[in-house]
């Protein structure tokens, strides 16, 4: 299979209190196109750092990092921002929705950075909300939605531009079990039906079990990789 994410000898350190903290230590990793990965490991193992590097939110100190065919170590500034808008969708634990905007307006907002017309942006946002099962909530503001619905709006926002890679950082961390299952069903559907490459950071073994592969990081280095056969996604409710 084709590698969507290819990490070669990547290092990343941060300065804290006058000390240098090495987070990733010569990491090597390949992730196939169209596969659903869960990224696990203890706190401080480098999970979120790797997610930020893959999403172009940060740069490695050294090494090569290829995502969707681009070496992110070689691009920066406006070029990196354009690449990120075209190729990556982000889903965070805290939803990060704008309270004064409706669900549709929240989904449409990042599309203003693309070359789409206003009518095209509206069409994309409405389709994304329909896809996540919130067609009847398009005009609701975040305070009128449940936590699970807010996260599904955040997922709609992430997929509205049809990215190649979907990055999720603890997407079920603030949800009750029923809402978490709905979000996991949705991620599995996006992977299985729409062939999205998904990298999900999670501490929850139940959530990780929904992925096709579980990648374990240990002190900034690759630990074991476990392969699962996930159940068929349930319909989004």
C-alpha positions as CSV (number, residue, x, y, z in Angstrom):
1,X,0.0,0.0,0.0
2,X,1.0,3.6,-0.5
3,X,2.3,5.5,2.6
4,X,0.3,8.6,3.4
5,X,2.5,9.4,6.3
6,X,6.2,8.6,6.3
7,X,8.4,9.6,9.3
8,X,12.2,9.2,9.0
9,X,14.7,9.8,11.9
10,X,12.5,12.7,13.2
11,X,13.6,14.4,16.4
12,X,11.8,17.2,18.3
13,X,12.8,18.9,21.5
14,X,11.4,21.8,23.5
15,X,13.1,24.2,26.0
16,X,11.5,24.4,29.4
17,X,12.9,26.2,32.4
18,X,16.3,26.4,30.9
19,X,16.4,22.7,30.2
20,X,16.0,20.9,26.8
21,X,13.3,18.2,26.8
22,X,13.6,15.7,24.0
23,X,10.1,14.5,23.0
24,X,10.8,12.6,19.8
25,X,14.1,10.7,19.5
26,X,14.8,9.6,15.9
27,X,11.3,8.3,15.2
28,X,10.7,6.1,12.1
29,X,7.1,5.2,11.1
30,X,5.0,4.5,8.1
31,X,1.2,4.9,7.9
32,X,-0.7,3.6,4.9
33,X,-3.1,5.6,2.9
34,X,-6.8,4.9,3.8
35,X,-6.1,3.3,7.1
36,X,-7.4,4.2,10.6
37,X,-4.6,4.5,13.2
38,X,-4.9,5.0,17.0
39,X,-1.8,6.5,18.6
40,X,-1.3,5.5,22.3
41,X,1.3,5.8,24.9
42,X,1.9,7.3,28.4
43,X,1.8,11.1,29.0
44,X,5.0,12.6,27.6
45,X,5.6,9.9,25.1
46,X,5.2,12.4,22.2
47,X,1.7,11.6,20.9
48,X,0.4,15.1,20.5
49,X,3.8,16.3,19.3
50,X,3.7,13.8,16.5
51,X,0.1,14.8,15.6
52,X,1.1,18.4,15.4
53,X,4.1,17.6,13.2
54,X,2.0,15.5,10.9
55,X,-0.5,18.3,10.6
56,X,2.1,20.9,9.8
57,X,1.4,22.9,13.1
58,X,5.0,22.4,14.1
59,X,8.4,21.5,12.5
60,X,10.7,18.7,13.3
61,X,14.2,19.6,14.5
62,X,15.7,17.1,12.2
63,X,14.7,14.2,9.9
64,X,12.2,13.9,7.1
65,X,8.4,13.9,7.4
66,X,6.3,13.2,4.3
67,X,2.6,13.6,4.5
68,X,0.4,13.4,1.4
69,X,3.5,13.5,-0.8
70,X,5.0,16.7,0.7
71,X,8.2,16.8,2.9
72,X,7.0,19.1,5.6
73,X,10.5,19.8,6.8
74,X,11.0,21.7,3.5
75,X,8.0,24.0,3.5
76,X,6.9,26.9,5.7
77,X,4.8,30.0,6.0
78,X,2.1,30.6,3.4
79,X,3.0,27.5,1.4
80,X,2.6,25.3,4.5
81,X,-0.7,27.0,5.4
82,X,-2.0,26.2,1.8
83,X,-0.8,22.6,2.1
84,X,-2.5,22.2,5.4
85,X,-5.9,23.7,4.2
86,X,-5.9,21.3,1.2
87,X,-4.7,18.1,2.9
88,X,-5.5,18.0,6.7
89,X,-8.5,18.2,8.9
90,X,-8.2,18.6,12.7
91,X,-10.6,17.4,15.4
92,X,-9.7,18.4,19.0
93,X,-11.0,17.3,22.4
94,X,-12.5,20.7,23.2
95,X,-14.5,21.1,20.0
96,X,-13.3,24.7,19.5
97,X,-16.5,25.9,18.0
98,X,-17.3,29.7,17.9
99,X,-20.3,30.2,20.2
100,X,-21.9,33.0,18.2
101,X,-21.9,31.1,14.9
102,X,-24.4,28.4,13.8
103,X,-23.3,24.9,13.1
104,X,-23.2,25.6,9.3
105,X,-21.3,28.9,9.8
106,X,-18.7,27.1,12.0
107,X,-18.2,24.4,9.4
108,X,-18.0,27.0,6.6
109,X,-15.5,29.3,8.3
110,X,-12.3,27.5,7.4
111,X,-13.5,27.2,3.8
112,X,-13.1,31.0,3.5
113,X,-9.3,30.3,3.2
114,X,-9.9,28.3,0.1
115,X,-10.8,29.4,-3.4
116,X,-14.4,28.3,-3.1
117,X,-17.2,30.7,-3.9
118,X,-19.7,31.6,-1.2
119,X,-22.3,29.3,-2.8
120,X,-19.7,26.4,-3.0
121,X,-18.7,27.0,0.6
122,X,-22.4,26.7,1.7
123,X,-22.8,23.5,-0.4
124,X,-19.7,21.9,1.2
125,X,-20.7,22.8,4.7
126,X,-24.3,21.6,4.4
127,X,-23.1,18.3,2.8
128,X,-20.6,17.8,5.6
129,X,-23.2,18.4,8.3
130,X,-25.6,16.0,6.5
131,X,-22.9,13.4,6.4
132,X,-22.4,13.5,10.2
133,X,-26.1,13.3,10.8
134,X,-26.8,16.9,11.7
135,X,-28.8,18.1,8.7
136,X,-31.6,19.2,11.1
137,X,-29.2,21.2,13.3
138,X,-27.5,23.4,10.8
139,X,-28.9,26.6,12.2
140,X,-28.3,25.7,15.9
141,X,-25.5,27.4,17.8
142,X,-23.1,25.4,20.0
143,X,-25.0,26.1,23.2
144,X,-28.1,24.5,21.6
145,X,-26.3,21.2,20.9
146,X,-25.2,18.3,23.1
147,X,-21.5,17.6,23.6
148,X,-21.6,14.7,21.1
149,X,-23.4,16.9,18.5
150,X,-20.7,19.6,19.0
151,X,-18.0,17.1,18.3
152,X,-19.8,16.0,15.2
153,X,-20.0,19.6,14.0
154,X,-16.2,19.8,14.6
155,X,-15.8,16.6,12.5
156,X,-17.9,18.2,9.8
157,X,-15.7,21.2,9.9
158,X,-12.7,19.0,9.6
159,X,-13.9,17.1,6.5
160,X,-15.7,20.0,4.7
161,X,-12.6,20.6,2.5
162,X,-12.3,16.9,1.7
163,X,-8.8,16.5,3.2
164,X,-6.7,13.4,2.7
165,X,-5.7,13.1,6.3
166,X,-7.9,13.5,9.4
167,X,-6.1,14.1,12.7
168,X,-8.0,13.7,16.0
169,X,-6.6,14.5,19.4
170,X,-8.6,12.7,22.1
171,X,-11.9,13.3,20.2
172,X,-14.0,11.3,22.7
173,X,-12.2,12.6,25.9
174,X,-15.0,15.0,27.0
175,X,-18.0,12.8,25.9
176,X,-20.2,10.3,27.7
177,X,-20.1,6.7,26.4
178,X,-23.1,7.0,24.1
179,X,-21.8,10.2,22.4
180,X,-18.3,8.7,22.2
181,X,-19.7,5.7,20.4
182,X,-21.4,7.9,17.9
183,X,-18.2,9.8,17.2
184,X,-16.2,6.6,16.9
185,X,-18.9,5.2,14.5
186,X,-18.5,8.3,12.4
187,X,-14.7,8.1,12.3
188,X,-15.0,4.5,11.3
189,X,-17.4,5.3,8.5
190,X,-15.2,8.1,7.2
191,X,-12.4,5.6,7.0
192,X,-14.3,2.7,5.5
193,X,-16.7,4.5,3.1
194,X,-14.6,7.6,2.2
195,X,-11.2,6.0,2.6
196,X,-9.9,8.8,4.8
197,X,-6.5,8.2,6.5
198,X,-7.1,8.8,10.2
199,X,-4.6,9.3,13.0
200,X,-6.3,9.5,16.4
201,X,-4.5,10.1,19.7
202,X,-6.3,8.5,22.6
203,X,-5.8,7.2,26.1
204,X,-8.9,5.0,25.9
205,X,-8.3,1.4,24.9
206,X,-12.0,1.0,23.9
207,X,-11.7,3.9,21.5
208,X,-8.3,2.6,20.2
209,X,-9.9,-0.8,19.5
210,X,-12.1,0.8,16.8
211,X,-8.9,1.6,14.8
212,X,-7.3,-0.8,12.3
213,X,-3.9,-0.3,13.8
214,X,-2.7,0.8,17.2
215,X,0.7,2.5,17.3
216,X,2.4,2.7,20.7
217,X,4.9,5.4,21.5
218,X,7.3,5.0,24.3
219,X,9.6,7.9,25.4
220,X,9.5,9.4,21.9
221,X,10.3,6.2,20.1
222,X,8.2,3.6,18.3
223,X,7.0,0.8,20.5
224,X,4.8,-2.1,19.2
225,X,2.2,-1.8,16.5
226,X,-1.0,-3.9,17.0
227,X,-3.3,-4.6,14.1
228,X,-7.1,-5.0,14.5
229,X,-10.0,-5.8,12.3
230,X,-12.6,-3.2,13.4
231,X,-16.4,-3.9,13.4
232,X,-18.5,-2.4,10.6
233,X,-19.5,1.2,11.5
234,X,-23.0,1.5,12.8
235,X,-25.2,4.1,11.1
236,X,-24.7,7.7,12.4
237,X,-27.5,8.6,14.7
